[in-house]
């Protein structure tokens, strides 16, 4: 297939470097490639090419305009390439494998396609996985994907509506198992109520998070799927009942004790008749022996390769002032190395919001990484939120320039003020809304562009500096929503 890539004078060398021998390059008479028009394109073809024999032509992804007539005249497909020239080397190898678009830049189209392909592969590997135990219809351990357990803290103390909302939110974020945390003052009736609400809200497996025998017994009566946790303090009293119910259980070491205690408690649990056991060697926080705890995990998995392992990621993310995205990705990679089967997070503090989704994506990345026998990069699924893999071309500092300065005067717009705020997404899908409130209307939109366009259409601004200010604030609000941050008008972001 013969490919032609059109660009402007400014990006010529970048395009040639990116394209290599994958395509021919046409330089159109315009400095900025995004300003290519159908007429300029046809003129360049006539002036620069002695003959035209191409199957497809790519124009820059930021070009606007209708190229249908040019396409018909040339007898060649004209499609949007990537927004940035350096992505051409990534896009062009897919020309024979997929249909590109006249409206969606190739980089965006391909990102969606690669992600879909990656997720299909994850599901294919999960379907084929061989595991030592099942939790309902959920595969646990073996070579299956690490599952994300999300704890609803104090589930027994929440109001019914709040508990249902929290569970729905966790499920939408990607949780595989819902853990119902029981408070120290919870009663059997509280446990019964919480499990009932959870069953009415989700079909995901449920676990009860308590060492209290009375509460565990009530959870067993309600058909709980998993008991979290068992130790020497309660195994002898409740172990046989768990076994009789055919319920799975997480076993932990006794407080202050280590590896030997965990092994003893597992033996006790087995002796009581429990078949499906999950071991928790306990992940210690950074600064409190995390390296030693990882050695415990390694040793246990080496000695007991068929026992699924519980990995308490929240013990680390909640106790470090760092963005959870990178911490969760790293811990998930370590978890894969030490044989983890369940990744546990309460997603409790503000700084760890989003951890469920982050761990789900990280677990998918580790499945693909293992299958490809590669590092977890260039998989089609990633956790890059702030930083970038490829830097766009920077400008060169001009010799002659006008230094920017802030206008010291501010004149109130006769049309009135507009208050900007955000309505955050409660379901973890990063689909919150921007709210722009004027005395005559309240405008709600998903991004800065559509809100600003509506403000202009309704003629709610009359001064240029007011419009510029609103554009700046609306974009800050949009970025805050995308990153799960809070927003306050006029505050530094």
C-alpha positions as CSV (number, residue, x, y, z in Angstrom):
1,X,0.0,0.0,0.0
2,X,1.4,3.4,-1.1
3,X,1.1,6.1,1.6
4,X,1.6,9.9,1.2
5,X,1.9,12.2,4.3
6,X,1.1,15.9,3.8
7,X,2.6,18.5,6.1
8,X,3.7,22.1,6.3
9,X,7.2,23.7,6.1
10,X,7.7,24.0,9.8
11,X,7.2,20.3,10.6
12,X,9.0,19.0,7.5
13,X,12.0,17.5,9.2
14,X,10.0,16.1,12.1
15,X,7.7,14.4,9.7
16,X,10.5,12.9,7.6
17,X,12.2,11.6,10.7
18,X,9.0,10.0,12.0
19,X,7.9,8.5,8.7
20,X,11.3,7.0,7.6
21,X,10.7,4.7,4.7
22,X,7.1,3.9,5.6
23,X,5.6,6.7,3.4
24,X,6.4,9.6,1.0
25,X,6.2,13.1,2.3
26,X,4.5,16.1,0.5
27,X,5.3,19.6,1.7
28,X,2.4,22.0,1.3
29,X,2.9,25.7,0.9
30,X,2.0,26.7,4.4
31,X,4.2,27.2,7.5
32,X,1.8,25.6,9.9
33,X,0.6,22.1,8.9
34,X,-2.8,22.6,10.7
35,X,-3.6,25.3,8.1
36,X,-3.6,23.0,5.1
37,X,-6.7,23.4,3.0
38,X,-8.0,21.3,0.1
39,X,-7.0,23.9,-2.4
40,X,-3.4,24.2,-1.0
41,X,-3.2,20.4,-0.9
42,X,-4.2,20.0,-4.6
43,X,-1.8,22.8,-5.6
44,X,1.1,21.1,-3.8
45,X,0.4,17.8,-5.5
46,X,0.3,19.5,-9.0
47,X,3.5,21.5,-8.3
48,X,5.6,18.9,-6.4
49,X,4.6,15.5,-7.8
50,X,5.2,14.4,-11.4
51,X,2.6,11.6,-11.0
52,X,0.1,10.6,-8.3
53,X,-0.3,7.0,-7.5
54,X,-1.2,6.6,-3.8
55,X,-3.8,4.5,-1.9
56,X,-4.1,6.8,1.1
57,X,-3.0,10.2,2.1
58,X,-2.7,11.5,5.7
59,X,-3.2,15.1,6.5
60,X,-2.4,16.5,10.0
61,X,-4.8,15.5,12.7
62,X,-5.5,19.1,13.6
63,X,-6.6,20.1,10.1
64,X,-10.2,21.2,9.7
65,X,-12.2,21.3,6.5
66,X,-14.0,18.9,4.1
67,X,-11.6,17.1,1.8
68,X,-14.2,14.9,0.1
69,X,-13.9,16.8,-3.3
70,X,-10.1,16.5,-3.2
71,X,-10.4,12.8,-2.4
72,X,-12.8,12.2,-5.3
73,X,-10.6,14.2,-7.7
74,X,-7.5,12.3,-6.7
75,X,-9.1,8.9,-6.4
76,X,-7.3,8.4,-3.1
77,X,-8.4,8.2,0.5
78,X,-7.6,11.3,2.6
79,X,-7.6,10.6,6.3
80,X,-6.6,12.5,9.4
81,X,-3.2,11.5,10.7
82,X,-2.1,12.0,14.3
83,X,-2.2,15.5,15.9
84,X,1.5,15.5,16.4
85,X,4.1,14.5,13.7
86,X,6.2,12.4,16.0
87,X,3.3,9.9,16.3
88,X,3.4,9.1,12.6
89,X,5.9,6.3,13.1
90,X,3.4,4.7,15.5
91,X,0.4,5.1,13.3
92,X,1.6,4.1,9.8
93,X,2.2,0.4,10.6
94,X,-1.6,0.1,11.2
95,X,-2.7,1.4,7.8
96,X,-3.3,-2.1,6.4
97,X,-5.0,-3.3,9.6
98,X,-7.7,-0.7,10.2
99,X,-9.8,2.0,8.6
100,X,-8.8,5.6,9.6
101,X,-11.2,8.5,10.0
102,X,-12.0,11.8,8.3
103,X,-13.1,13.3,11.6
104,X,-11.1,11.6,14.4
105,X,-7.3,12.1,14.5
106,X,-5.4,8.8,14.0
107,X,-3.7,9.0,17.4
108,X,-7.0,9.1,19.2
109,X,-8.6,6.5,17.0
110,X,-5.6,4.1,17.4
111,X,-5.4,4.7,21.2
112,X,-9.0,3.5,21.5
113,X,-8.4,0.5,19.2
114,X,-5.2,-0.5,21.1
115,X,-7.0,-0.3,24.4
116,X,-9.9,-2.4,23.2
117,X,-7.5,-5.0,21.8
118,X,-5.6,-5.0,25.1
119,X,-8.7,-5.5,27.2
120,X,-9.9,-8.3,24.9
121,X,-6.6,-10.0,25.4
122,X,-6.9,-9.6,29.2
123,X,-10.4,-11.2,29.1
124,X,-9.1,-14.0,26.8
125,X,-6.3,-14.8,29.2
126,X,-8.7,-14.7,32.2
127,X,-11.1,-17.1,30.5
128,X,-8.2,-19.5,30.0
129,X,-6.8,-19.1,33.5
130,X,-6.5,-22.2,35.7
131,X,-7.1,-21.4,39.4
132,X,-7.1,-23.1,42.8
133,X,-10.4,-21.6,43.9
134,X,-13.5,-19.7,42.8
135,X,-15.3,-17.0,44.7
136,X,-18.8,-17.3,43.1
137,X,-18.0,-16.9,39.4
138,X,-14.7,-15.1,40.1
139,X,-11.4,-16.8,39.6
140,X,-8.9,-16.4,42.4
141,X,-5.2,-17.1,42.3
142,X,-3.4,-19.3,39.8
143,X,-2.6,-17.5,36.6
144,X,-5.7,-15.4,36.7
145,X,-5.7,-11.6,36.9
146,X,-5.2,-10.1,40.4
147,X,-8.6,-9.1,41.7
148,X,-9.4,-5.8,43.3
149,X,-11.1,-5.9,46.7
150,X,-12.6,-2.5,47.7
151,X,-13.4,-2.0,51.4
152,X,-16.5,0.0,52.4
153,X,-15.2,1.4,55.7
154,X,-17.7,1.1,58.5
155,X,-20.3,-0.4,56.2
156,X,-22.3,-1.5,59.2
157,X,-22.7,2.1,60.4
158,X,-23.7,3.7,57.1
159,X,-27.2,4.7,56.3
160,X,-28.8,2.4,53.6
161,X,-28.7,5.0,50.8
162,X,-25.1,5.9,51.6
163,X,-24.0,2.3,51.7
164,X,-25.7,1.5,48.4
165,X,-24.2,4.5,46.8
166,X,-20.7,3.6,48.0
167,X,-21.0,0.0,46.7
168,X,-22.3,1.2,43.3
169,X,-19.5,3.6,43.0
170,X,-16.9,1.0,43.8
171,X,-18.4,-1.4,41.3
172,X,-18.3,1.2,38.6
173,X,-14.7,2.0,39.4
174,X,-13.8,-1.6,38.7
175,X,-13.9,-3.4,42.0
176,X,-14.1,-7.2,41.7
177,X,-15.0,-7.9,45.4
178,X,-16.8,-5.7,47.9
179,X,-15.5,-5.9,51.5
180,X,-18.0,-4.8,54.2
181,X,-16.1,-3.3,57.1
182,X,-17.6,-3.9,60.5
183,X,-17.1,-1.3,63.1
184,X,-16.0,-2.1,66.7
185,X,-19.6,-1.4,67.9
186,X,-21.4,-3.3,65.2
187,X,-24.2,-5.7,66.1
188,X,-25.4,-8.8,64.4
189,X,-28.4,-6.8,63.2
190,X,-26.0,-4.2,61.7
191,X,-24.2,-7.0,59.8
192,X,-27.5,-8.5,58.5
193,X,-28.7,-5.1,57.3
194,X,-25.4,-4.2,55.6
195,X,-25.2,-7.6,53.7
196,X,-28.9,-7.3,52.7
197,X,-28.3,-3.8,51.2
198,X,-25.2,-5.0,49.5
199,X,-27.0,-8.0,48.0
200,X,-29.7,-5.8,46.7
201,X,-27.1,-3.4,45.2
202,X,-24.5,-5.7,43.5
203,X,-23.9,-9.2,42.2
204,X,-20.2,-9.0,43.1
205,X,-18.8,-11.4,45.7
206,X,-19.0,-10.0,49.3
207,X,-16.7,-10.3,52.2
208,X,-17.2,-9.4,55.9
209,X,-14.3,-7.6,57.5
210,X,-14.1,-8.5,61.2
211,X,-12.5,-10.9,63.7
212,X,-15.6,-10.9,65.9
213,X,-17.1,-14.4,66.1
214,X,-20.7,-13.2,66.6
215,X,-20.5,-11.0,63.6
216,X,-18.9,-13.7,61.4
217,X,-21.6,-16.1,62.5
218,X,-24.4,-13.7,61.4
219,X,-22.6,-13.1,58.1
220,X,-22.5,-16.8,57.4
221,X,-26.3,-17.0,58.0
222,X,-26.6,-14.3,55.4
223,X,-24.6,-16.2,52.9
224,X,-21.4,-14.1,52.9
225,X,-18.9,-15.3,50.2
226,X,-15.7,-14.5,52.1
227,X,-14.7,-14.1,55.8
228,X,-11.9,-11.6,56.5
229,X,-10.1,-12.6,58.7
230,X,-9.2,-15.7,60.7
231,X,-6.5,-15.9,63.4
232,X,-5.8,-18.2,66.4
233,X,-8.2,-16.0,68.4
234,X,-11.3,-17.1,66.4
235,X,-10.5,-20.2,64.3
236,X,-11.3,-22.8,66.9
237,X,-14.7,-21.1,67.7
238,X,-15.9,-20.3,64.2
239,X,-13.8,-22.4,61.8
240,X,-16.1,-25.4,61.6
241,X,-19.1,-23.2,60.9
242,X,-17.2,-21.6,58.0
243,X,-16.3,-25.0,56.7
244,X,-19.9,-26.3,57.0
245,X,-21.1,-23.2,55.1
246,X,-18.5,-23.8,52.3
247,X,-17.3,-20.3,52.7
248,X,-13.9,-19.0,51.8
249,X,-11.7,-17.3,54.4
250,X,-8.6,-15.0,54.6
251,X,-6.1,-16.2,57.3
252,X,-3.8,-13.7,59.0
253,X,-0.9,-14.1,61.4
254,X,-1.5,-13.3,65.1
255,X,-0.8,-9.7,66.2
256,X,2.9,-9.0,66.6
257,X,3.8,-12.4,65.1
258,X,5.1,-13.3,61.7
259,X,5.6,-16.0,59.2
260,X,5.4,-19.0,61.6
261,X,2.1,-17.7,63.0
262,X,0.5,-17.4,59.6
263,X,1.5,-21.0,58.8
264,X,0.1,-22.3,62.1
265,X,-3.2,-20.5,61.6
266,X,-3.5,-21.9,58.1
267,X,-3.0,-25.4,59.5
268,X,-5.6,-24.7,62.2
269,X,-8.1,-23.4,59.5
270,X,-7.5,-26.5,57.4
271,X,-7.9,-28.8,60.4
272,X,-11.3,-27.2,61.0
273,X,-12.3,-28.2,57.5
274,X,-12.1,-25.0,55.6
275,X,-11.1,-25.8,52.0
276,X,-10.8,-22.4,50.2
277,X,-8.1,-20.4,52.1
278,X,-6.4,-17.1,51.2
279,X,-3.3,-16.2,53.1
280,X,-2.4,-12.6,54.2
281,X,1.3,-12.3,55.2
282,X,0.4,-8.6,55.9
283,X,2.0,-5.8,53.8
284,X,3.7,-3.4,56.2
285,X,3.8,0.4,55.4
286,X,6.9,2.2,54.2
287,X,8.9,3.1,57.2
288,X,7.6,0.2,59.2
289,X,9.3,-2.8,57.6
290,X,7.8,-3.0,54.1
291,X,11.0,-4.8,52.7
292,X,10.8,-7.5,55.4
293,X,7.1,-8.0,54.7
294,X,7.8,-8.5,51.0
295,X,10.3,-11.2,51.9
296,X,7.5,-12.9,53.9
297,X,5.3,-12.8,50.8
298,X,8.0,-14.3,48.6
299,X,8.8,-17.0,51.1
300,X,5.2,-18.0,51.6
301,X,4.4,-18.1,47.9
302,X,7.4,-20.2,47.2
303,X,6.4,-22.7,49.9
304,X,2.7,-22.6,49.1
305,X,2.2,-21.8,45.4
306,X,-1.4,-23.0,45.3
307,X,-2.7,-20.8,48.1
308,X,-4.0,-17.5,46.9
309,X,-2.4,-14.5,48.5
310,X,-4.0,-11.3,49.9
311,X,-2.0,-8.1,49.3
312,X,-3.1,-5.1,51.4
313,X,-2.1,-2.2,49.1
314,X,-4.1,0.3,51.2
315,X,-1.6,-0.2,54.1
316,X,1.0,1.6,51.9
317,X,-1.1,4.1,49.8
318,X,-2.9,5.5,52.8
319,X,0.3,6.1,54.7
320,X,2.4,8.0,52.2
321,X,1.9,11.5,50.9
322,X,2.4,10.7,47.2
323,X,0.1,10.5,44.3
324,X,-1.6,7.1,44.4
325,X,-1.4,6.4,40.7
326,X,2.3,5.6,40.6
327,X,2.3,4.0,44.0
328,X,-0.5,1.6,43.1
329,X,1.1,0.7,39.8
330,X,4.4,-0.1,41.5
331,X,2.8,-2.1,44.3
332,X,0.7,-4.0,41.8
333,X,3.9,-5.0,39.9
334,X,5.5,-6.1,43.1
335,X,2.3,-8.0,44.0
336,X,2.5,-9.8,40.7
337,X,6.1,-10.8,41.5
338,X,5.2,-12.2,45.0
339,X,2.2,-14.1,43.9
340,X,-0.6,-11.8,45.0
341,X,-4.1,-12.8,44.1
342,X,-6.2,-10.1,45.7
343,X,-5.3,-6.4,45.8
344,X,-7.0,-4.7,48.8
345,X,-7.8,-1.0,49.1
346,X,-10.2,1.0,51.2
347,X,-9.9,4.1,48.9
348,X,-10.6,6.0,52.1
349,X,-8.6,9.3,52.2
350,X,-8.9,12.1,49.6
351,X,-5.4,11.4,48.3
352,X,-6.2,7.8,47.5
353,X,-9.5,8.4,45.6
354,X,-9.3,6.6,42.3
355,X,-7.2,3.7,43.8
356,X,-9.8,1.1,42.8
357,X,-9.6,2.1,39.1
358,X,-5.9,2.5,39.3
359,X,-5.4,-1.0,40.7
360,X,-7.8,-2.5,38.2
361,X,-5.8,-1.0,35.3
362,X,-2.5,-1.9,36.9
363,X,-3.7,-5.5,37.3
364,X,-4.6,-5.6,33.6
365,X,-1.2,-4.2,32.7
366,X,0.6,-7.0,34.7
367,X,-1.4,-9.7,32.9
368,X,-0.4,-8.3,29.5
369,X,3.2,-7.8,30.7
370,X,3.5,-11.4,31.8
371,X,1.9,-12.8,28.7
372,X,4.3,-10.7,26.5
373,X,7.2,-11.4,28.8
374,X,8.0,-7.7,28.8
375,X,8.0,-4.7,31.0
376,X,4.6,-3.1,31.6
377,X,4.9,-0.5,28.9
378,X,3.4,0.1,25.4
379,X,0.5,-2.3,26.2
380,X,-2.5,-0.3,25.1
381,X,-3.5,0.2,28.8
382,X,-1.5,2.5,31.0
383,X,-1.7,4.7,34.2
384,X,0.0,7.8,32.8
385,X,-2.1,10.7,34.0
386,X,0.1,13.7,34.4
387,X,3.5,13.1,32.7
388,X,3.9,12.2,29.0
389,X,5.7,9.5,27.1
390,X,6.5,11.7,24.1
391,X,7.1,15.4,24.5
392,X,5.7,17.7,21.9
393,X,8.0,20.1,20.0
394,X,8.9,23.1,22.0
395,X,9.3,26.7,20.7
396,X,12.6,28.5,20.4
397,X,12.9,31.8,22.4
398,X,12.4,34.7,19.9
399,X,15.1,37.4,19.5
400,X,12.4,40.1,19.5
401,X,9.4,39.8,21.8
402,X,7.0,41.8,23.9
403,X,7.2,40.8,27.7
404,X,3.8,39.8,29.0
405,X,2.4,41.7,31.9
406,X,-0.8,41.6,33.9
407,X,-3.4,44.3,33.4
408,X,-3.6,46.2,36.6
409,X,-7.1,47.5,35.9
410,X,-10.3,45.4,36.0
411,X,-13.6,46.6,34.8
412,X,-16.8,44.8,35.7
413,X,-18.6,43.3,32.8
414,X,-22.0,45.1,32.3
415,X,-23.5,41.7,31.5
416,X,-22.7,40.6,35.1
417,X,-20.4,38.1,36.8
418,X,-20.3,34.3,36.2
419,X,-19.5,31.9,39.1
420,X,-17.7,28.7,38.1
421,X,-17.6,25.5,40.1
422,X,-17.6,21.7,39.5
423,X,-20.0,18.9,40.2
424,X,-17.6,16.0,40.8
425,X,-18.2,12.5,39.5
426,X,-19.2,10.1,42.2
427,X,-18.8,7.0,40.2
428,X,-15.1,7.1,39.4
429,X,-15.6,7.5,35.6
430,X,-14.2,11.0,35.4
431,X,-17.4,12.3,33.9
432,X,-18.2,15.2,36.3
433,X,-19.6,18.5,35.2
434,X,-18.6,22.2,35.1
435,X,-21.2,24.6,36.4
436,X,-21.3,28.2,35.2
437,X,-23.8,30.3,37.1
438,X,-25.0,33.7,35.8
439,X,-27.9,35.7,37.2
440,X,-30.0,34.7,34.1
441,X,-28.9,31.1,33.6
442,X,-27.0,28.1,35.0
443,X,-25.0,26.3,32.4
444,X,-23.8,22.7,32.9
445,X,-21.3,21.0,30.6
446,X,-18.6,18.3,30.5
447,X,-15.7,20.5,29.2
448,X,-14.5,24.1,29.0
449,X,-15.2,24.5,25.3
450,X,-18.9,23.6,25.3
451,X,-19.5,25.8,28.4
452,X,-17.7,28.8,26.9
453,X,-19.4,28.3,23.6
454,X,-22.8,28.4,25.3
455,X,-21.9,31.5,27.3
456,X,-21.0,33.3,24.1
457,X,-24.1,32.0,22.3
458,X,-26.3,33.3,25.1
459,X,-24.3,36.6,25.0
460,X,-23.6,36.6,28.7
461,X,-20.2,38.4,28.3
462,X,-19.5,41.7,26.6
463,X,-15.8,42.4,27.5
464,X,-12.9,40.6,25.9
465,X,-10.9,40.4,29.1
466,X,-13.9,38.8,30.9
467,X,-14.2,36.2,28.1
468,X,-10.4,35.5,28.4
469,X,-10.7,35.1,32.2
470,X,-13.6,32.7,31.9
471,X,-11.8,30.6,29.4
472,X,-8.9,30.3,31.8
473,X,-11.0,29.4,34.8
474,X,-13.2,26.9,32.8
475,X,-10.1,25.1,31.6
476,X,-8.8,24.8,35.2
477,X,-12.2,23.4,36.2
478,X,-12.0,20.9,33.4
479,X,-8.5,19.7,34.4
480,X,-9.6,19.5,38.0
481,X,-12.4,17.1,37.0
482,X,-10.2,15.0,34.8
483,X,-7.7,14.5,37.6
484,X,-10.2,14.1,40.4
485,X,-9.1,17.3,42.1
486,X,-11.2,20.0,43.8
487,X,-11.6,23.4,42.2
488,X,-12.2,26.9,43.6
489,X,-12.5,29.9,41.3
490,X,-9.5,32.2,41.3
491,X,-7.3,29.8,43.3
492,X,-4.0,28.6,41.9
493,X,-4.3,25.1,40.4
